[in-house]
């Protein structure tokens, strides 16, 4: 048993593609990112994430939710 917890799915992810996808999506603006989150939560694919595998798409979704939580908390999403 290891002292460290390690997610083996991370090995299957291309971090640079994930980061690029997040950057492209965030450039669309706050409202659009909110719609992207809803789309990804439904499991629908969109052009920006089609080349990502399921684990990478989930990583994008999680990061977008984390980013948007900051905007929703302080009310600056407009």
N, CA, C and O atoms as a GROMACS GRO file, in nm:
protein
  312
    1UNK      N    1   0.084  -0.118   0.000
    1UNK     CA    2   0.000   0.000   0.000
    1UNK      C    3   0.089   0.125   0.000
    1UNK      O    4   0.185   0.134   0.077
    2UNK      N    5   0.056   0.217  -0.086
    2UNK     CA    6   0.135   0.338  -0.101
    2UNK      C    7   0.088   0.447  -0.004
    2UNK      O    8  -0.030   0.454   0.030
    3UNK      N    9   0.181   0.530   0.037
    3UNK     CA   10   0.147   0.645   0.121
    3UNK      C   11   0.088   0.757   0.037
    3UNK      O   12   0.027   0.850   0.090
    4UNK      N   13   0.107   0.748  -0.093
    4UNK     CA   14   0.064   0.854  -0.183
    4UNK      C   15  -0.056   0.810  -0.264
    4UNK      O   16  -0.062   0.696  -0.312
    5UNK      N   17  -0.150   0.899  -0.279
    5UNK     CA   18  -0.265   0.872  -0.364
    5UNK      C   19  -0.232   0.928  -0.502
    5UNK      O   20  -0.195   1.044  -0.516
    6UNK      N   21  -0.246   0.845  -0.603
    6UNK     CA   22  -0.213   0.890  -0.738
    6UNK      C   23  -0.322   0.842  -0.832
    6UNK      O   24  -0.355   0.724  -0.836
    7UNK      N   25  -0.375   0.934  -0.909
    7UNK     CA   26  -0.479   0.903  -1.006
    7UNK      C   27  -0.414   0.860  -1.136
    7UNK      O   28  -0.351   0.941  -1.204
    8UNK      N   29  -0.428   0.733  -1.171
    8UNK     CA   30  -0.365   0.681  -1.293
    8UNK      C   31  -0.423   0.744  -1.418
    8UNK      O   32  -0.357   0.743  -1.522
    9UNK      N   33  -0.544   0.799  -1.412
    9UNK     CA   34  -0.603   0.865  -1.528
    9UNK      C   35  -0.523   0.986  -1.571
    9UNK      O   36  -0.526   1.025  -1.688
   10UNK      N   37  -0.450   1.046  -1.478
   10UNK     CA   38  -0.367   1.163  -1.510
   10UNK      C   39  -0.262   1.126  -1.614
   10UNK      O   40  -0.224   1.210  -1.696
   11UNK      N   41  -0.216   1.004  -1.613
   11UNK     CA   42  -0.115   0.960  -1.710
   11UNK      C   43  -0.169   0.962  -1.852
   11UNK      O   44  -0.092   0.975  -1.947
   12UNK      N   45  -0.299   0.948  -1.867
   12UNK     CA   46  -0.361   0.945  -1.999
   12UNK      C   47  -0.402   1.083  -2.048
   12UNK      O   48  -0.464   1.095  -2.154
   13UNK      N   49  -0.369   1.186  -1.974
   13UNK     CA   50  -0.413   1.321  -2.010
   13UNK      C   51  -0.298   1.403  -2.066
   13UNK      O   52  -0.184   1.395  -2.020
   14UNK      N   53  -0.332   1.481  -2.166
   14UNK     CA   54  -0.236   1.574  -2.225
   14UNK      C   55  -0.263   1.711  -2.161
   14UNK      O   56  -0.354   1.782  -2.201
   15UNK      N   57  -0.182   1.746  -2.062
   15UNK     CA   58  -0.205   1.869  -1.986
   15UNK      C   59  -0.200   1.994  -2.073
   15UNK      O   60  -0.272   2.090  -2.046
   16UNK      N   61  -0.116   1.995  -2.176
   16UNK     CA   62  -0.108   2.113  -2.261
   16UNK      C   63  -0.236   2.130  -2.343
   16UNK      O   64  -0.280   2.243  -2.366
   17UNK      N   65  -0.295   2.021  -2.388
   17UNK     CA   66  -0.422   2.031  -2.461
   17UNK      C   67  -0.534   2.077  -2.369
   17UNK      O   68  -0.620   2.155  -2.410
   18UNK      N   69  -0.533   2.030  -2.246
   18UNK     CA   70  -0.633   2.072  -2.148
   18UNK      C   71  -0.621   2.222  -2.121
   18UNK      O   72  -0.720   2.294  -2.125
   19UNK      N   73  -0.499   2.267  -2.096
   19UNK     CA   74  -0.476   2.409  -2.067
   19UNK      C   75  -0.516   2.496  -2.186
   19UNK      O   76  -0.576   2.602  -2.169
   20UNK      N   77  -0.482   2.451  -2.307
   20UNK     CA   78  -0.517   2.528  -2.427
   20UNK      C   79  -0.669   2.537  -2.442
   20UNK      O   80  -0.722   2.644  -2.474
   21UNK      N   81  -0.736   2.427  -2.421
   21UNK     CA   82  -0.882   2.424  -2.432
   21UNK      C   83  -0.945   2.520  -2.331
   21UNK      O   84  -1.036   2.595  -2.365
   22UNK      N   85  -0.898   2.517  -2.208
   22UNK     CA   86  -0.950   2.606  -2.104
   22UNK      C   87  -0.927   2.751  -2.143
   22UNK      O   88  -1.015   2.835  -2.127
   23UNK      N   89  -0.808   2.781  -2.194
   23UNK     CA   90  -0.776   2.918  -2.235
   23UNK      C   91  -0.869   2.965  -2.346
   23UNK      O   92  -0.922   3.076  -2.341
   24UNK      N   93  -0.889   2.881  -2.446
   24UNK     CA   94  -0.977   2.916  -2.559
   24UNK      C   95  -1.119   2.940  -2.510
   24UNK      O   96  -1.183   3.038  -2.549
   25UNK      N   97  -1.168   2.852  -2.425
   25UNK     CA   98  -1.304   2.866  -2.375
   25UNK      C   99  -1.320   2.990  -2.288
   25UNK      O  100  -1.421   3.060  -2.299
   26UNK      N  101  -1.223   3.018  -2.204
   26UNK     CA  102  -1.232   3.134  -2.115
   26UNK      C  103  -1.228   3.266  -2.192
   26UNK      O  104  -1.283   3.366  -2.146
   27UNK      N  105  -1.165   3.266  -2.307
   27UNK     CA  106  -1.161   3.388  -2.388
   27UNK      C  107  -1.298   3.425  -2.443
   27UNK      O  108  -1.319   3.537  -2.489
   28UNK      N  109  -1.391   3.331  -2.438
   28UNK     CA  110  -1.526   3.357  -2.488
   28UNK      C  111  -1.610   3.440  -2.390
   28UNK      O  112  -1.714   3.493  -2.427
   29UNK      N  113  -1.563   3.450  -2.268
   29UNK     CA  114  -1.634   3.531  -2.170
   29UNK      C  115  -1.712   3.449  -2.070
   29UNK      O  116  -1.736   3.329  -2.088
   30UNK      N  117  -1.751   3.517  -1.966
   30UNK     CA  118  -1.813   3.456  -1.849
   30UNK      C  119  -1.944   3.384  -1.881
   30UNK      O  120  -1.963   3.270  -1.842
   31UNK      N  121  -2.033   3.449  -1.952
   31UNK     CA  122  -2.162   3.389  -1.982
   31UNK      C  123  -2.146   3.266  -2.071
   31UNK      O  124  -2.213   3.164  -2.051
   32UNK      N  125  -2.058   3.277  -2.168
   32UNK     CA  126  -2.036   3.165  -2.258
   32UNK      C  127  -1.976   3.045  -2.184
   32UNK      O  128  -2.013   2.931  -2.210
   33UNK      N  129  -1.884   3.072  -2.092
   33UNK     CA  130  -1.825   2.963  -2.013
   33UNK      C  131  -1.932   2.895  -1.929
   33UNK      O  132  -1.930   2.773  -1.912
   34UNK      N  133  -2.026   2.971  -1.877
   34UNK     CA  134  -2.136   2.911  -1.801
   34UNK      C  135  -2.217   2.817  -1.889
   34UNK      O  136  -2.258   2.710  -1.843
   35UNK      N  137  -2.240   2.854  -2.013
   35UNK     CA  138  -2.312   2.767  -2.106
   35UNK      C  139  -2.229   2.644  -2.143
   35UNK      O  140  -2.284   2.535  -2.160
   36UNK      N  141  -2.098   2.661  -2.156
   36UNK     CA  142  -2.009   2.550  -2.184
   36UNK      C  143  -2.016   2.448  -2.071
   36UNK      O  144  -2.023   2.327  -2.095
   37UNK      N  145  -2.016   2.496  -1.949
   37UNK     CA  146  -2.024   2.406  -1.832
   37UNK      C  147  -2.152   2.324  -1.839
   37UNK      O  148  -2.149   2.202  -1.820
   38UNK      N  149  -2.263   2.388  -1.867
   38UNK     CA  150  -2.390   2.316  -1.877
   38UNK      C  151  -2.386   2.213  -1.989
   38UNK      O  152  -2.436   2.102  -1.974
   39UNK      N  153  -2.327   2.250  -2.101
   39UNK     CA  154  -2.316   2.159  -2.215
   39UNK      C  155  -2.233   2.037  -2.179
   39UNK      O  156  -2.272   1.924  -2.208
   40UNK      N  157  -2.119   2.060  -2.115
   40UNK     CA  158  -2.031   1.948  -2.078
   40UNK      C  159  -2.095   1.861  -1.970
   40UNK      O  160  -2.077   1.739  -1.970
   41UNK      N  161  -2.168   1.922  -1.878
   41UNK     CA  162  -2.236   1.845  -1.774
   41UNK      C  163  -2.341   1.751  -1.832
   41UNK      O  164  -2.364   1.642  -1.780
   42UNK      N  165  -2.404   1.793  -1.941
   42UNK     CA  166  -2.502   1.708  -2.008
   42UNK      C  167  -2.435   1.596  -2.088
   42UNK      O  168  -2.501   1.502  -2.133
   43UNK      N  169  -2.304   1.608  -2.106
   43UNK     CA  170  -2.231   1.508  -2.184
   43UNK      C  171  -2.228   1.538  -2.332
   43UNK      O  172  -2.183   1.456  -2.412
   44UNK      N  173  -2.275   1.657  -2.368
   44UNK     CA  174  -2.272   1.697  -2.508
   44UNK      C  175  -2.132   1.743  -2.545
   44UNK      O  176  -2.061   1.805  -2.465
   45UNK      N  177  -2.092   1.711  -2.668
   45UNK     CA  178  -1.960   1.753  -2.716
   45UNK      C  179  -1.972   1.883  -2.792
   45UNK      O  180  -2.075   1.914  -2.851
   46UNK      N  181  -1.866   1.957  -2.788
   46UNK     CA  182  -1.857   2.080  -2.864
   46UNK      C  183  -1.722   2.081  -2.934
   46UNK      O  184  -1.632   2.007  -2.895
   47UNK      N  185  -1.708   2.162  -3.033
   47UNK     CA  186  -1.587   2.164  -3.115
   47UNK      C  187  -1.460   2.174  -3.033
   47UNK      O  188  -1.363   2.104  -3.061
   48UNK      N  189  -1.460   2.260  -2.933
   48UNK     CA  190  -1.339   2.285  -2.855
   48UNK      C  191  -1.288   2.164  -2.778
   48UNK      O  192  -1.169   2.158  -2.746
   49UNK      N  193  -1.374   2.069  -2.747
   49UNK     CA  194  -1.333   1.954  -2.665
   49UNK      C  195  -1.337   1.821  -2.739
   49UNK      O  196  -1.309   1.717  -2.680
   50UNK      N  197  -1.370   1.823  -2.867
   50UNK     CA  198  -1.386   1.698  -2.942
   50UNK      C  199  -1.260   1.614  -2.947
   50UNK      O  200  -1.267   1.491  -2.950
   51UNK      N  201  -1.145   1.677  -2.948
   51UNK     CA  202  -1.019   1.602  -2.958
   51UNK      C  203  -0.970   1.550  -2.824
   51UNK      O  204  -0.872   1.476  -2.818
   52UNK      N  205  -1.037   1.588  -2.716
   52UNK     CA  206  -0.996   1.543  -2.583
   52UNK      C  207  -1.063   1.411  -2.549
   52UNK      O  208  -1.175   1.384  -2.593
   53UNK      N  209  -0.995   1.328  -2.470
   53UNK     CA  210  -1.059   1.205  -2.424
   53UNK      C  211  -1.151   1.239  -2.306
   53UNK      O  212  -1.155   1.353  -2.261
   54UNK      N  213  -1.223   1.141  -2.258
   54UNK     CA  214  -1.322   1.164  -2.152
   54UNK      C  215  -1.259   1.222  -2.025
   54UNK      O  216  -1.315   1.314  -1.964
   55UNK      N  217  -1.144   1.169  -1.985
   55UNK     CA  218  -1.077   1.220  -1.865
   55UNK      C  219  -1.033   1.365  -1.884
   55UNK      O  220  -1.042   1.446  -1.791
   56UNK      N  221  -0.985   1.398  -2.002
   56UNK     CA  222  -0.943   1.536  -2.031
   56UNK      C  223  -1.063   1.629  -2.032
   56UNK      O  224  -1.055   1.741  -1.981
   57UNK      N  225  -1.173   1.585  -2.090
   57UNK     CA  226  -1.296   1.668  -2.089
   57UNK      C  227  -1.343   1.692  -1.946
   57UNK      O  228  -1.388   1.802  -1.912
   58UNK      N  229  -1.334   1.589  -1.863
   58UNK     CA  230  -1.374   1.605  -1.723
   58UNK      C  231  -1.282   1.704  -1.651
   58UNK      O  232  -1.327   1.783  -1.569
   59UNK      N  233  -1.154   1.698  -1.684
   59UNK     CA  234  -1.058   1.792  -1.623
   59UNK      C  235  -1.090   1.935  -1.666
   59UNK      O  236  -1.082   2.027  -1.584
   60UNK      N  237  -1.126   1.954  -1.792
   60UNK     CA  238  -1.166   2.086  -1.841
   60UNK      C  239  -1.290   2.134  -1.766
   60UNK      O  240  -1.295   2.247  -1.719
   61UNK      N  241  -1.389   2.047  -1.755
   61UNK     CA  242  -1.512   2.082  -1.685
   61UNK      C  243  -1.484   2.120  -1.540
   61UNK      O  244  -1.534   2.222  -1.491
   62UNK      N  245  -1.405   2.041  -1.472
   62UNK     CA  246  -1.373   2.071  -1.331
   62UNK      C  247  -1.301   2.204  -1.317
   62UNK      O  248  -1.330   2.281  -1.226
   63UNK      N  249  -1.207   2.231  -1.406
   63UNK     CA  250  -1.132   2.357  -1.399
   63UNK      C  251  -1.223   2.476  -1.430
   63UNK      O  252  -1.215   2.579  -1.363
   64UNK      N  253  -1.309   2.462  -1.530
   64UNK     CA  254  -1.402   2.571  -1.561
   64UNK      C  255  -1.495   2.600  -1.443
   64UNK      O  256  -1.523   2.715  -1.413
   65UNK      N  257  -1.543   2.495  -1.378
   65UNK     CA  258  -1.628   2.514  -1.260
   65UNK      C  259  -1.552   2.587  -1.149
   65UNK      O  260  -1.607   2.674  -1.082
   66UNK      N  261  -1.427   2.550  -1.132
   66UNK     CA  262  -1.344   2.615  -1.030
   66UNK      C  263  -1.324   2.762  -1.062
   66UNK      O  264  -1.332   2.848  -0.974
   67UNK      N  265  -1.296   2.790  -1.186
   67UNK     CA  266  -1.276   2.930  -1.230
   67UNK      C  267  -1.405   3.009  -1.210
   67UNK      O  268  -1.402   3.120  -1.158
   68UNK      N  269  -1.516   2.953  -1.252
   68UNK     CA  270  -1.643   3.026  -1.245
   68UNK      C  271  -1.692   3.045  -1.102
   68UNK      O  272  -1.765   3.139  -1.074
   69UNK      N  273  -1.651   2.957  -1.013
   69UNK     CA  274  -1.691   2.971  -0.872
   69UNK      C  275  -1.642   3.104  -0.816
   69UNK      O  276  -1.709   3.166  -0.734
   70UNK      N  277  -1.526   3.148  -0.860
   70UNK     CA  278  -1.470   3.276  -0.813
   70UNK      C  279  -1.558   3.391  -0.862
   70UNK      O  280  -1.588   3.483  -0.787
   71UNK      N  281  -1.599   3.385  -0.989
   71UNK     CA  282  -1.682   3.492  -1.045
   71UNK      C  283  -1.821   3.493  -0.983
   71UNK      O  284  -1.876   3.600  -0.958
   72UNK      N  285  -1.877   3.376  -0.959
   72UNK     CA  286  -2.010   3.369  -0.901
   72UNK      C  287  -2.008   3.417  -0.756
   72UNK      O  288  -2.105   3.476  -0.708
   73UNK      N  289  -1.898   3.389  -0.688
   73UNK     CA  290  -1.886   3.428  -0.547
   73UNK      C  291  -1.885   3.580  -0.530
   73UNK      O  292  -1.947   3.633  -0.438
   74UNK      N  293  -1.813   3.649  -0.618
   74UNK     CA  294  -1.805   3.794  -0.601
   74UNK      C  295  -1.899   3.871  -0.696
   74UNK      O  296  -1.898   3.994  -0.697
   75UNK      N  297  -1.979   3.798  -0.774
   75UNK     CA  298  -2.081   3.863  -0.856
   75UNK      C  299  -2.027   3.939  -0.975
   75UNK      O  300  -2.094   4.031  -1.023
   76UNK      N  301  -1.909   3.906  -1.024
   76UNK     CA  302  -1.852   3.981  -1.135
   76UNK      C  303  -1.878   3.920  -1.272
   76UNK      O  304  -1.828   3.970  -1.372
   77UNK      N  305  -1.954   3.814  -1.278
   77UNK     CA  306  -1.986   3.752  -1.407
   77UNK      C  307  -2.100   3.828  -1.471
   77UNK      O  308  -2.212   3.828  -1.421
   78UNK      N  309  -2.071   3.893  -1.582
   78UNK     CA  310  -2.174   3.969  -1.652
   78UNK      C  311  -2.161   3.952  -1.801
   78UNK      O  312  -2.240   4.009  -1.877
   0.00000   0.00000   0.00000
